[in-house]
């Protein structure tokens, strides 16, 4: 006799994994903690294997759970897409997308256009902030899905692309030649500590020449050639360029663009569009110049 996976239990399993615990997942799903725990147990019993290791308030995937998580995402996405197509039900309401300001371009405008066209009854609200703040908003349920720029990916996230972190400065600027090296960073920029550590390891003296809460203020200082900054490659604003330092500044390594998706009904379709647009960007970057 063939067995079938319980989609409701799979949804709870995925929610617990992405939320990092039963309590937070229950809030996303609008269920009680006991109901979510029962669904997890029912799923494990039906498969005859443990999917999660529970320690204190946290949970971690077992090896079997790691195998199942990808299938769970695909099955639930197909289920939701099929229901929407066959019943003619359009998504309605609001979905909140959080994106760091330095990776809004070039992908997000295309994402917003496509989502608005494919789901005209939905409102999409864009929240632009730094990664640490976006992770906090996502954990509190105030963002339905977020993009982040990080060294690694946390549980519940997926890496869309790895990109180099580069030095940027004013066009024709000379600030990168100064010693100590003048830096400009937002107070909460996730790149700041790593850049300082790289300079220390290279034996290059530096000074924080400009600090601000807002990205625009930092860009103004750098474009005036008062300091240098670090950005994800391809995200340089119009008035900044990659610094031609010729190896006089240390390599800053790779940064991962990660996606974290919550349980809002519209989060799945929006996440699918984000994945597709990042895949297109990657494909374009590999294509030979015409």
Buried (B, 14 or more C-beta within 10 A) or exposed (E): EEEEBBBBBBBBBBBBBBBBBBEBBBBBBEBEBEBBBBBBEBBBEEBEBEBBEBEEEEBEBBEBBEEBBEEBBEBBBEBBEEEBEEEEEEBEEEBBBBBBBBBBBEBBEBBBEBBEEBBEEBEBEEBBBBBEBBBBBBBEBEBBBBBBBBEEBEBBBBBBBEBEBBBBBBEEBEBBEBEEBBBBBBEEBBBBEBBBEBBEEEEBEBEEBBBBEEBEBBBBBBBBBBBBBBBBBBBBBEEBBBBEBEEBBBEBEEBBBBBBBBBBBBBBBBBBBBBEBBEEBEEEEEEEEE
